[in-house]
């Protein structure tokens, strides 16, 4: 039983690291979704209790802020005030 539990815990730790994004991954996601975007800042934050990346960027003359989930999904994009 201990071996099975240890293997399961080890697998979960490996799986959680495998889906973690780097800041450069986040930059690629924004540039693919918003071609020509100029990214000024990428920060790791918490949004509704979840770890996310917050990205400040300019696109088509607008200052925007995006929230990117650690799975790579774009959760939200708003005009940055």
Secondary structure as GFF3:
##gff-version 3
##sequence-region A 1 81
A	DSSP	alpha_helix	2	18	.	.	.	ID=ss1
A	DSSP	alpha_helix	23	33	.	.	.	ID=ss2
A	DSSP	beta_strand	38	47	.	.	.	ID=ss3
A	DSSP	beta_strand	50	59	.	.	.	ID=ss4
A	DSSP	beta_strand	62	69	.	.	.	ID=ss5
A	DSSP	beta_strand	74	79	.	.	.	ID=ss6
###
